Amino acid sequence: MSATRRPWTGAAALVLALAGAPALATTQAPLAFVTNQGDDSVTVIDLSSQKTVATLAVGKSPAGVAAAMSAGDFAFISNPDGNELTVVDPRGPRAVRSIATGASPLGIAADPVRARLYVANWFDRRVEIVDRDALKVIGHYAVGNTPAGVAVSRDGARLAVANRDDDTVQLIELAGDGKDSVIAVGRRPFGITLSPDGRWLFSANVRSDDVSIVDVAARREAARVKVGDAPYASIYDAGRGRLFVTNQQEGTVSVVDVATAREVTRIAVGDYPEGIDYSARLDRVYVASWFDNALYVIDPAALTVETQIPCGDGSRAFGEFIRE
């Protein structure tokens, strides 16, 4: 891990000011933070009422999101064309400041154990480490070519990175010596997801139209499942043992039974679906449609679309965009 420092002022005042704000109640409705790349905004949606509660101006071309409770007091937005993160206080909700990063930050994930955030720099072949308390970059990990999606295991033991142009995923041990394992997967891996128990890593491979199921302990690809055209991201429904995968070029979501490594069905959603997340409290899957400017709501039991919620221009929501 290489250290890197950037000038920054005002962190202490910001943290102290927000420390006095009331904590979010655990009964608050789940919120979705949907990045809209076309109009440089984030749509904040109350998922219980399915109503927009705020539209926030953020940085240039927002894409990635880390909004789950594991991100701590804030939600974080990556702005690839602005080379920065936007820090959002969900208690407003309001954007409170920005954090300078390397070139074209995209995938972003929170460490559930340490007060850290991991940000994939598309052009720098690195994943930067952000201190969530100090709100600044404190170091980085060297990774492969064009890192896209990132994910952290729930026990904080490892960081997973999709190296898109290398056709690999990289596992970095966070709790030990930091050694890497590089695993070959399908062509152009993009979005990646870890199962809650840390046993499986799922890689959506855009160019080979499939999903790699990686055995984390064995450090190898255990299966590869054909899905729709240009799979982009996925979310795992652990209770049903199913993986939901967005297919960009097809306007569908593939449903994969992980135990049998086969596609069960495809659900038609909006044009160019990208980000996808799951609310355990509401038992619903949510899909951002880039070209439809909407968030689609899927019933994971019935495997049907219930409704869609309007968002801003060019909805992407790449990452854990639901806070509950």
BELWO-V117279 format. One record per pair of residues at least 24 apart in sequence whose C-alpha atoms are under 10 Angstrom apart, sorted by sequence separation. I is the first residue (numbers start at 1). J is the second residue. D is the distance in Angstrom with one decimal. If there is no record, write none. Layout:
BEGIN
i: {I I}
j: {J J}
d: {D D}
END
This chain:
BEGIN
i: {36 37 38 58 59 60 62 80 81 102 121 122 123 144 164 165 186 187 205 206 207 228 247 248 249 270 289 290 291 36 37 38 59 60 79 80 81 102 121 122 144 163 164 165 185 186 187 205 206 207 227 228 229 247 248 249 270 289 290 291 35 36 37 59 60 78 79 80 102 120 121 122 143 144 162 163 164 185 186 204 205 206 227 228 246 247 248 269 270 288 289 290 35 36 37 58 59 78 79 80 101 120 121 122 143 162 163 164 185 204 205 206 227 246 247 248 269 288 289 290 34 35 36 58 77 78 101 119 120 143 161 162 184 185 203 204 205 226 227 245 246 269 287 288 289 34 35 57 58 77 78 101 119 120 143 161 162 185 203 204 227 245 246 269 287 288 34 35 58 77 78 119 120 161 162 171 184 203 204 226 245 246 287 288 34 77 99 119 141 161 162 183 202 203 225 245 267 286 287 33 56 76 118 119 127 160 161 169 202 211 225 244 32 33 34 76 118 160 169 183 202 225 244 33 76 85 118 127 160 169 202 211 244 253 32 33 42 75 100 101 102 117 126 159 168 181 184 185 186 201 210 223 225 226 227 228 252 269 286 31 32 41 58 59 99 100 101 183 184 185 200 225 226 227 267 268 269 286 31 56 57 58 98 99 100 126 141 143 168 182 183 184 185 210 223 224 225 226 227 266 267 268 30 54 55 56 57 58 71 72 83 97 98 99 125 142 144 167 181 182 183 185 186 209 223 224 225 227 228 251 265 266 267 269 270 40 53 54 55 56 58 59 70 71 72 113 141 143 181 185 186 222 223 227 269 53 54 58 70 71 72 106 107 108 109 110 111 112 113 148 149 150 151 152 153 154 158 167 190 191 192 193 194 195 196 232 233 234 235 236 237 251 275 276 277 64 65 66 67 68 69 70 71 76 78 80 106 107 108 109 110 111 112 113 118 120 122 148 149 150 151 152 153 154 155 157 160 162 164 190 191 192 193 194 195 196 197 202 204 206 232 233 234 235 236 237 239 244 246 248 274 275 276 277 33 35 37 63 64 65 66 67 68 70 71 72 78 80 104 105 106 107 108 109 110 111 112 113 114 119 120 122 146 147 148 149 150 151 152 153 154 155 156 161 162 164 188 189 190 191 192 193 194 195 196 203 204 206 230 231 232 233 234 235 236 237 238 245 246 248 272 273 274 275 276 277 278 279 282 33 34 35 37 62 63 64 65 66 67 69 70 71 72 78 105 106 107 108 109 110 111 112 113 118 120 147 148 149 150 151 153 154 155 162 164 169 188 189 190 191 192 193 195 202 204 206 231 232 233 234 235 237 244 246 272 273 274 275 276 277 278 279 281 33 35 37 62 63 64 65 66 68 70 71 72 106 107 108 110 111 112 113 146 148 149 150 153 154 188 189 190 191 232 233 234 272 273 274 275 276 277 278 279 280 63 64 65 70 71 72 87 111 112 153 169 171 211 213 253 255 274 275 276 277 279 42 44 70 71 110 111 152 153 195 237 275 276 70 111 237 87 111 153 171 195 213 237 255 24 44 110 170 212 236 23 44 85 109 151 193 211 235 253 66 85 109 235 66 42 66 234 19 107 149 191 233 18 33 64 107 149 191 64 76 160 202 244 33 15 74 158 200 242 31 73 74 72 73 240 71 72 240 111 237 24 25 24 23 22 21 18 18 14 14 107 149 191 64 70 107 149 191 234 235 64 107 191 233 234 235 11 232 233 10 8 8 6 7 6 6 15 14 15 14 15 12 14 11 12 11 12 2 4 10 11 1 3 4 9 10 11 1 2 3 8 9 193 1 2 8 9 191 192 193 1 8 191 7 8 6 7 5 6 5 6 4 5 6 3 4 5 3 4 2 3 4 2 3 1 2 3 1 2 1 2 1 151 149 150 151 148 149 1 1 65 108 109 110 64 107 108 109 63 106 107 108 106 47 48 90 48 47 47 47 35 77 78 34 77 77 77 32 50 75 76 75 32 50 75 31 75 30 71 30 45 47 70 30 43 63 65 66 68 69 29 30 36 38 43 62 63 64 65 66 67 68 71 29 34 35 36 37 38 61 62 63 64 65 66 67 68 69 70 32 34 36 62 63 64 65 66 67 68 69 70 35 38 61 62 63 64 65 66 67 68 69 55 62 63 64 65 66 67 68 36 50 52 55 64 65 66 67 36 50 51 52 34 50 51 52 34 50 34 47 32 45 45 45 43 44 43 42 43 41 42 43 41 42 40 41 43 39 40 41 42 38 39 40 41 42 43 36 37 38 39 42 47 35 36 37 38 39 46 47 34 35 36 37 38 44 45 46 47 34 35 36 37 38 44 35 36 37 34 35 36 37 34 35 36 34 35 34 35 33 34 32 34 34 35 33 34 32 33 34 32 33 31 32 33 31 32 30 31 32 30 31 29 30 28 29 28 27 26 25 24}
j: {60 61 62 82 83 84 86 104 105 126 145 146 147 168 188 189 210 211 229 230 231 252 271 272 273 294 313 314 315 61 62 63 84 85 104 105 106 127 146 147 169 188 189 190 210 211 212 230 231 232 252 253 254 272 273 274 295 314 315 316 61 62 63 85 86 104 105 106 128 146 147 148 169 170 188 189 190 211 212 230 231 232 253 254 272 273 274 295 296 314 315 316 62 63 64 85 86 105 106 107 128 147 148 149 170 189 190 191 212 231 232 233 254 273 274 275 296 315 316 317 62 63 64 86 105 106 129 147 148 171 189 190 212 213 231 232 233 254 255 273 274 297 315 316 317 63 64 86 87 106 107 130 148 149 172 190 191 214 232 233 256 274 275 298 316 317 64 65 88 107 108 149 150 191 192 201 214 233 234 256 275 276 317 318 65 108 130 150 172 192 193 214 233 234 256 276 298 317 318 65 88 108 150 151 159 192 193 201 234 243 257 276 65 66 67 109 151 193 202 216 235 258 277 67 110 119 152 161 194 203 236 245 278 287 67 68 77 110 135 136 137 152 161 194 203 216 219 220 221 236 245 258 260 261 262 263 287 304 321 67 68 77 94 95 135 136 137 219 220 221 236 261 262 263 303 304 305 322 68 93 94 95 135 136 137 163 178 180 205 219 220 221 222 247 260 261 262 263 264 303 304 305 68 92 93 94 95 96 109 110 121 135 136 137 163 180 182 205 219 220 221 223 224 247 261 262 263 265 266 289 303 304 305 307 308 79 92 93 94 95 97 98 109 110 111 152 180 182 220 224 225 261 262 266 308 93 94 98 110 111 112 146 147 148 149 150 151 152 153 188 189 190 191 192 193 194 198 207 230 231 232 233 234 235 236 272 273 274 275 276 277 291 315 316 317 105 106 107 108 109 110 111 112 117 119 121 147 148 149 150 151 152 153 154 159 161 163 189 190 191 192 193 194 195 196 198 201 203 205 231 232 233 234 235 236 237 238 243 245 247 273 274 275 276 277 278 280 285 287 289 315 316 317 318 75 77 79 105 106 107 108 109 110 112 113 114 120 122 146 147 148 149 150 151 152 153 154 155 156 161 162 164 188 189 190 191 192 193 194 195 196 197 198 203 204 206 230 231 232 233 234 235 236 237 238 245 246 248 272 273 274 275 276 277 278 279 280 287 288 290 314 315 316 317 318 319 320 321 324 76 77 78 80 105 106 107 108 109 110 112 113 114 115 121 148 149 150 151 152 153 154 155 156 161 163 190 191 192 193 194 196 197 198 205 207 212 231 232 233 234 235 236 238 245 247 249 274 275 276 277 278 280 287 289 315 316 317 318 319 320 321 322 324 77 79 81 106 107 108 109 110 112 114 115 116 150 151 152 154 155 156 157 190 192 193 194 197 198 232 233 234 235 276 277 278 316 317 318 319 320 321 322 323 324 108 109 110 115 116 117 132 156 157 198 214 216 256 258 298 300 319 320 321 322 324 88 90 116 117 156 157 198 199 241 283 321 322 117 158 284 135 159 201 219 243 261 285 303 73 93 159 219 261 285 73 94 135 159 201 243 261 285 303 117 136 160 286 118 95 119 287 73 161 203 245 287 73 88 119 162 204 246 120 132 216 258 300 90 73 132 216 258 300 90 132 133 132 133 300 132 133 301 174 300 90 91 91 91 91 91 89 91 96 97 190 232 274 148 154 191 233 275 318 319 149 192 276 318 319 320 97 318 319 97 99 100 99 100 100 101 133 133 134 134 135 133 135 133 134 134 135 126 128 134 135 126 128 129 134 135 136 127 128 129 134 135 319 128 129 135 136 318 319 320 129 136 319 136 137 136 137 136 137 137 138 137 138 139 137 138 139 138 139 138 139 140 139 140 139 140 141 140 141 141 142 142 319 318 319 320 318 319 178 179 275 318 319 320 275 318 319 320 275 318 319 320 319 279 281 323 282 282 284 286 275 317 318 275 318 319 321 277 295 320 321 321 279 297 322 279 323 279 320 280 295 297 320 281 294 314 316 317 319 320 281 282 288 290 295 314 315 316 317 318 319 320 323 282 287 288 289 290 291 314 315 316 317 318 319 320 321 322 323 286 288 290 316 317 318 319 320 321 322 323 324 290 293 316 317 318 319 320 321 322 323 324 311 318 319 320 321 322 323 324 293 307 309 312 321 322 323 324 294 308 309 310 293 309 310 311 294 310 295 309 295 309 310 311 310 311 311 311 312 311 312 313 312 313 312 313 315 312 313 314 315 312 313 314 315 316 317 311 312 313 314 317 322 311 312 313 314 315 322 323 311 312 313 314 315 321 322 323 324 312 313 314 315 316 322 314 315 316 314 315 316 317 315 316 317 316 317 317 318 317 318 317 319 320 321 320 321 320 321 322 321 322 321 322 323 322 323 322 323 324 323 324 323 324 323 324 324 324 324 324 324}
d: {9.9 4.3 8.4 9.9 8.7 8.6 8.8 4.0 8.2 8.6 9.8 4.6 8.0 8.2 4.6 7.9 7.0 9.7 9.9 4.3 8.0 7.3 9.6 4.4 8.1 7.7 9.8 4.4 7.4 7.4 4.9 9.9 7.3 9.7 7.2 4.8 9.6 9.1 7.5 5.3 8.7 7.8 4.9 9.5 9.6 7.3 9.8 7.2 4.9 9.6 9.8 7.8 9.9 7.4 5.1 9.9 8.6 7.5 4.3 9.3 8.5 6.2 6.1 7.4 9.8 8.5 6.4 5.9 7.8 8.4 6.5 6.4 9.5 8.0 8.5 6.7 5.9 8.5 6.5 8.4 5.9 5.9 8.8 6.6 8.5 6.4 6.2 9.5 7.4 9.0 5.7 5.6 5.6 7.1 9.8 8.8 6.5 5.8 7.1 9.6 7.7 5.6 7.8 9.8 7.4 5.8 7.6 9.4 6.0 5.4 6.9 9.1 6.0 5.8 7.5 9.8 6.8 5.7 6.7 9.0 9.3 5.5 10.0 6.2 9.5 5.8 9.7 9.3 6.1 9.7 9.5 5.8 9.3 8.6 9.2 5.5 8.7 9.4 8.4 9.5 5.9 9.1 9.5 5.7 9.0 8.6 7.2 9.5 8.8 9.0 7.4 9.1 9.2 7.1 9.4 9.0 7.1 8.3 8.8 5.7 8.2 9.0 7.4 9.0 8.9 6.2 9.1 7.3 8.9 9.5 7.1 9.0 6.9 9.0 6.7 9.8 9.5 7.8 6.8 9.3 9.3 7.1 8.4 8.6 7.9 8.0 8.9 7.5 8.6 7.5 10.0 8.4 9.2 7.9 8.0 7.7 8.7 9.9 9.9 7.4 8.9 8.1 7.5 9.9 9.9 7.7 9.7 9.2 7.6 9.6 9.7 8.0 10.0 8.8 9.8 9.0 8.4 8.4 9.7 9.8 8.7 9.3 8.9 6.9 9.1 9.1 8.6 8.3 8.2 7.8 8.6 8.3 9.4 8.6 8.0 9.7 8.6 9.5 9.8 8.7 9.4 9.6 9.8 9.6 9.3 9.8 9.7 8.8 9.5 9.9 9.6 9.4 9.8 9.4 8.9 9.6 9.9 9.4 9.5 8.8 9.3 9.9 9.6 9.9 6.8 7.7 7.1 6.7 7.7 6.6 10.0 6.2 7.8 6.6 7.0 8.5 7.3 8.9 9.3 8.1 8.8 6.9 8.7 6.2 7.8 10.0 9.1 9.0 9.8 8.1 6.1 7.3 9.9 9.7 9.6 7.4 6.0 7.2 9.7 8.6 6.7 7.9 9.8 8.8 8.9 6.6 7.4 9.6 7.9 8.4 8.8 9.2 9.3 7.8 8.6 9.8 9.2 8.3 7.1 9.0 7.3 9.5 7.8 8.4 6.8 8.9 7.0 9.3 8.0 8.4 8.4 9.6 7.6 9.9 8.9 8.6 9.7 7.0 8.9 6.8 9.2 8.1 9.0 5.0 9.4 9.8 9.9 9.5 9.5 8.3 9.9 9.4 9.6 8.5 9.1 8.4 8.4 8.7 6.0 7.1 8.5 9.8 7.9 8.8 8.6 9.4 8.7 7.7 9.6 9.6 8.3 8.9 9.0 10.0 9.2 8.6 9.0 9.8 10.0 8.5 8.9 8.1 9.8 8.8 8.4 9.7 9.0 9.0 9.2 9.9 9.6 9.8 8.3 8.9 8.8 8.1 8.7 8.8 9.8 9.1 9.0 6.6 7.1 8.9 8.1 8.5 8.2 5.3 7.1 6.0 7.9 6.1 8.0 7.9 8.5 8.0 9.3 8.0 5.5 7.5 6.6 8.6 6.4 8.7 9.0 9.1 8.2 7.5 8.5 8.3 5.6 6.5 6.5 8.6 6.5 9.4 9.1 8.5 7.4 8.4 8.2 6.4 7.7 6.3 8.5 7.3 9.5 8.3 7.7 8.9 8.1 5.5 7.3 8.9 8.2 7.6 8.6 8.8 5.4 7.5 6.0 8.8 8.0 4.8 9.9 9.9 9.4 8.3 9.9 9.3 6.2 4.6 6.0 5.6 7.0 8.0 6.2 6.8 7.5 9.9 9.1 9.3 9.7 9.2 5.4 4.6 6.4 6.2 7.3 7.9 6.3 8.6 9.8 9.6 9.2 9.0 9.6 8.9 6.0 4.2 6.8 6.4 7.9 8.6 7.3 9.7 8.6 8.5 9.6 9.2 6.0 6.1 6.1 5.7 7.8 9.5 9.9 9.5 9.2 9.0 9.7 8.7 5.6 4.7 7.2 7.5 8.6 10.0 9.8 9.4 9.5 9.0 9.6 9.5 6.4 5.3 6.2 5.5 8.4 8.5 8.1 9.7 7.6 9.9 8.7 7.5 5.6 7.7 6.7 9.8 8.0 7.1 5.4 9.8 9.6 8.1 6.9 5.6 8.0 6.7 7.2 7.4 8.1 9.5 10.0 9.9 9.9 8.1 6.8 6.6 8.5 7.3 7.2 9.8 9.1 9.6 8.5 7.8 6.6 7.6 6.7 8.7 9.7 9.5 9.5 7.8 7.2 4.4 7.4 6.1 9.1 7.0 7.6 8.9 9.4 9.8 8.6 8.1 5.9 7.7 6.3 9.5 9.4 7.9 9.3 9.1 8.6 9.8 9.9 8.8 6.0 8.8 9.5 8.7 8.5 9.6 8.0 7.1 9.6 9.3 9.8 9.4 9.3 9.3 9.8 9.3 9.8 6.8 6.5 7.9 6.7 7.5 8.5 8.5 9.5 8.9 9.7 8.9 8.0 9.9 9.8 6.1 9.8 5.8 9.2 8.5 9.1 8.1 9.7 9.2 9.8 8.5 8.2 6.8 7.6 9.8 9.0 9.7 7.4 9.5 9.3 9.1 9.4 9.6 9.2 8.3 9.5 9.7 9.3 9.6 8.5 8.6 9.5 8.5 9.6 8.2 8.8 8.4 8.8 7.9 9.9 9.7 9.6 9.7 8.5 9.8 9.9 9.1 9.2 9.4 9.6 8.3 9.8 8.5 9.9 9.8 9.6 9.6 9.6 9.8 9.8 9.2 8.9 9.0 9.4 9.8 8.8 9.7 9.1 9.3 9.6 9.6 9.7 9.7 9.9 9.8 8.9 9.3 9.7 8.4 10.0 9.5 9.0 8.7 8.8 9.9 7.7 9.2 8.7 7.9 9.0 8.5 9.7 8.3 8.3 10.0 6.8 8.0 8.2 8.2 8.6 9.6 8.5 9.1 9.1 9.6 9.3 9.7 9.1 8.2 8.4 8.7 9.8 9.4 8.9 9.6 9.8 7.7 9.3 9.1 9.6 9.3 8.4 9.8 8.4 8.9 9.3 9.0 7.7 8.7 7.4 10.0 8.0 9.5 9.1 8.9 9.6 8.2 7.4 5.8 9.5 9.8 8.9 9.3 6.6 9.9 9.5 9.3 9.7 9.7 8.6 9.8 9.5 9.2 9.4 9.8 9.3 9.6 10.0 8.8 9.6 8.0 9.1 9.9 9.5 7.2 8.1 8.7 9.6 7.4 9.6 8.2 6.8 6.4 8.1 7.1 5.8 9.9 9.0 5.7 7.2 6.2 4.8 9.1 4.1 7.1 5.7 6.4 6.8 5.5 9.0 5.7 6.6 4.9 7.9 7.1 8.6 8.3 8.3 9.4 9.9 7.8 7.9 9.9 9.4 8.3 7.2 9.0 8.8 7.0 6.7 7.5 9.1 8.2 6.8 8.6 9.5 8.9 9.6 8.9 7.6 8.3 9.6 9.5 9.4 9.2 9.4 8.8 9.6 9.6 9.4 9.2 9.8 9.8 9.3 8.5 9.5 9.5 9.7 9.5 8.4 7.6 9.6 9.6 9.5 9.5 9.8 7.8 9.9 9.4 9.3 9.3 9.4 9.7 9.0 8.2 9.5 9.0 10.0 9.6 8.2 7.7 6.1 8.6 8.3 5.9 9.1 9.3 9.8 8.9 10.0 8.5 9.9 9.3 9.2 5.7 6.0 5.8 6.1 5.9 6.5 8.6 8.9 9.0 7.5 8.0 8.2 6.0 4.5 5.0 5.2 5.0 5.7 5.8 9.9 9.7 9.4 10.0 8.6 5.9 5.8 6.0 5.9 5.9 4.3 6.5 8.8 9.5 8.7 8.6 5.4 8.4 5.4 6.7 7.9 9.4 8.4 8.3 8.4 9.0 8.9 9.0 9.7 8.8 7.6 8.3 10.0 6.7 8.9 8.1 9.2 9.5 8.1 9.4 9.4 8.6 9.5 8.7 8.9 8.7 5.9 8.4 6.5 9.5 7.4 9.9 7.0 9.7 8.8 8.3 8.9 6.9 8.4 9.6 8.7 7.7 5.5 9.2 9.3 9.9 9.8 7.5 8.3 4.8 7.4 8.9 8.9 8.7 5.3 6.6 4.8 9.4 9.9 9.9 7.4 8.0 5.4 5.1 7.7 9.7 9.3 10.0 9.9 8.3 9.0 4.9 6.3 9.6 9.7 8.0 4.3 6.8 9.8 5.6 6.1 9.2 6.5 5.6 7.6 6.8 4.9 4.8 7.9 7.2 8.5 9.0 9.8 10.0 8.7 8.9 6.6 9.1 5.2 8.7 5.6 6.4 8.2 4.5 8.0 5.6 6.4 6.7 5.2 8.9 5.6 6.6 8.8 4.5 9.8 7.0 7.7 8.8 7.8 9.9 9.9}
END
